[in-house]
Amino acid sequence: MGKKKKQPSHPVRIGVVDTMFARYDMGGAARAELAECPGYGQRFEVVAQTVPGFKDLAVAAKNLIERDGCAIVVALGMPGSAPIDKQCAHEASLGIMQAQLLTSTPILEVFVHEDEADDPAVLASVFENRSRRHARNAYWMLFEPEQLAQRAGQGVRQGFADAGPLASPTATRE
């Protein structure tokens, strides 16, 4: 007879860390999406934190993992449009990757660059969509990994419309 998998005695924790610098409430969008997921409040709970800017995300995410016991973290920020902002975003990204390696825990980096859209309404839509979709990805990674597997190779995007899959070169040969 196989052993039954032991259920955790407390809800799994999902961390959400956002920034004051972003021009949209990315953390609010991510938390709202997680609140719509099955098991919210019983199976899992959200631990949230806000930091000044995206360069502060790595340490905050690492603390959510090590101090607060989060099984995954969604790290949300907005790099500006100046060249120095792009350089700093790259460095912040490296810090987030290092925090993942140091903790052996996924940290989903969710950046929306200020210059991704000129129209403020379009940019707000990108913020909302990307924040929500990555929050859902975090949930799927923990509880429904088959959802990700079903979407593999489908050109799924966060922020803008999905790109769609490419046709297999062997399928087009005669």
N, C-alpha and C positions, 0 to 999 in steps of 0.2 A: 504494500500500500504506500503510495507517494505521500510525502509530507505536504501539509497545507501551507501555503505561503502566508507568513505572518503579516497581518495588517498593522500599519503604524498606529500607535496609540493617540497620536495627535495629527491634525491636518498637515499635509505637505505645505511648505511655504514657497511662494513665488515672489521674488523681489522685483520691484519696479523702482528704478531710480531715474529721475528727470532733472531738468535744469531750469534755472530762472532766466537764462539767456535766450532760450528758445522763444520764438514769437507765437507759439501755439501751446496749449496745454496738452502736450504729448502724454504725460503721465496720466492725466485724467482720461484720455481716450483709451490708453492701455488698460487702466483699472476698470473702466466701463465694459470693455470687451471681456475681460476675465470674469466680471460679475455675471455675464451671460452664459458662461461655460457651466456644464453639468458638474455638480458637486461643490460649487462655490460655497464657502463657509463651513462645509462639513468635511469634504474630501481634501480641500486645499483652502489656504488663505493667502492674502496678499500683504506683503510688508513693503511699505513705500517710504521713499526718502527723496528729498530734493536737494540738489547741490547748486552752486553758482553757475558753473559752465561745464562744457563737455570734457575739459581736461581733468575734471574732478570725478568723472564717472567711474574710472577703474578702481580707485581706492574705495569708493562708496559701494560698488558692486562686490568687491572682495570682502568688505565688512558685512554686507548683507548675507554673504555665504558663511563666513567664519563666525561672526558674532551672533547673527540672527537665524542661522540654520536654513537658509534658503537653498532649495534644490536646483534652482535656475534663476537667472536674473535677466530682466529686460532693461537695457541701458539706453536711454533716449536723449538725444541732443541735437542741436542745430548749429553747424558751422556757418559762419558768415560767408560772404562772397569774395572777400579780398584774398589775394594770394597767400598772405600770412595765415589766414583762417584755414585754408586748404592744407597748408603745411602742419598747422597745429592739429587739425582733424586727423591727419595721418599719424602723428605722434600719439594722439589720444587713442586711436585705434590700436596701435602697438601696445599701449598700456593695458587696454581691455583684453587683448590676446594674451598678454603676460599674466594677467589676473586669472584668466581661464586655466592656463597651464599650471599656475601655482596652486590653484584650488581644485583642479580636475573637475570643474563644474562649468556647464555652459553659461555664457553671458552673451545674449543676443544684442549686438550693437545695432541701434536704430538711429541712423543719422539722416536728417533731411537738410540738404544744403540750401541756403537762402536763395541761391540763384538757379534752383531747379525749375522755377517758373516765374515769369514776369508778372502774371496776373495774380493778385493776392487771393482771389477765390480759388484758383487752381492750386496755389501753394498750400492753402488751408486744407484743401481736399487731399493733397499728398500727405500732409502731416497726419490727418485723421486716419486715412487708409493705411499708411505704413505703420503707424503706432498700433492700430487695432490688429492688423494682420500678423505682426510679429508677436503681439501678446497671445494671439490664438496659436501661433507656431510654438510658443513656449508651452502652452497647455498641451498641445498635441505631442510635443517631445516627451512630456512626462506621462501622459495618460492615454494617448491614442496615436502611437507612432505609425500605425498603419495609414493614418490620414496623410502623413508626409510621403510615405512610400507610394501611395496611390497617385500622388502629384509629381513624382520624380520624372524628369525629362519633359515636363509639360510647359516650360517657359512661364511658370507662375511668378508674378512680380508683386512686390509690395510698394504701394505708392501710386503707380500708374497702371494702366491696363496690362493684363497678361500679354506676353509676347507670343505665346502658343508654341507648340512643338514644331520641329523641323521634320520633314519627311525623311524616312530612312533611304539612303542611296540604293540599297538592295531592293526596296519596294518599287522603285521607279525604273529599274532595269527590265528589259524584255528578253 
